[in-house]
């Protein structure tokens, strides 16, 4: 028994394990074509989730800005309400997290290509 790396998720696993405990990939039964397709599918799914997070974050940020605008009645009055600031901060933080995730996926794309 040895410690090897999973071909799909690159995490350490036992060589006698029938499937990876991290990504549930069957180890001994996969052909190279199946591995390539699974890696591409996982990468596309993660990219889709990161893009969806960015879109939802922009919607929350927009809701915070509209709350700030319409709450006072005369536009951007200072100080904004705590709810507007909360929505703006959550939205911007989530947007930056989503974009960072997309950047990370772009930079690790060479790992997916290496498996092909």
N, C-alpha and C positions, 0 to 999 in steps of 0.2 A: 504494500500500500504506500502510495506517495501523494504528495500535495501537488496538484497541477492547477493551471488556470483554465477557467471556463472559456470556450471559444467565442461565446456570445457576449457575456458581461465582464469578462476579464477578472473575475474574483477568484480567490483561492478556494479549491474544493478537493475532496478526496478522489483519488483515481478509481476507486471501486464504487463510487456513487452512481446509481443508474441515471440520475438526472441532477441538474444543478439546483441546489436549494434556494438560490437567489433569483434566478430567472426561469426556473422550471423547464429548462431546455434538456431534452433527452440527449445524453452524450454519445452513447455507442451506436445509436440508430440513425444518426443524421448524416446525410451525404453532404459534400461541399456546397452543392447547389441549395440544399435546404438551409444550411448555415448562413449562406449569403442572403437568401431571401428573408430569413428570420432577423438577421442583423439590420437589414435595410428597413424592414417593417417596424422594428423597435425604434430605430432612429427617427423615422418619419412620425411615429406616434408621439415621441417625446417632443419633437419640434412642433407638432400640432398643439400639444398641451401648453407649451411655452408661449406660443402665439395667442392662444385663447386667454391665458393669464394676462397678457399684455392688453388685449382688447377689453377684458372685464375691468382691469385697473384704470384704463382710460375712461370707461363709463363711470366708475366711482369718482374719479377726479372731476369729471364734468358735472356730476351730481353735486359734489361739494362746492364747485364754483357757482352753479346755479342757485344753490341754497344761500350762499353768501350774497349773491346779487339780489335775489328776490326777498330775502328775509328783512332787510332794512327798508326796502321800499324805494330807495333813491340810488341804488347802484352799489358800488364798492365802498361801503362805509367802514371806517376803522373803529374799533376792533371788530373782527368778524365773530360770529357765534362759535362756541366750542364744537358744535356738530359740524359746521362747515370746515373748520380747521381739521377736525378728526377725519372727515371724509377725504379732504385734500391730502393729508399726510399718508393715510392708508393707501389711497389710490396711487400717489407718486411712488411710495415705497414698493408697492406690488408691481408697478410698471418697471421700475429699475430692476427688481428681482427677475421679472420675466425677460427683460432684455439681456440681463447678465446670463440667464440660463440659455437664451438663444446664442449668445456669444460663445459660451462654453460648449454647446453642441456643435457650433461651427468649427471651433478649434479642435475638438475631438473627433471630427469627421474622418480624419486620417486613420484613426483606430478602426473605424468601420471599413474603410477601404482596404486596410491591411488584412482584414479577415477574408476579403473577397478573393 
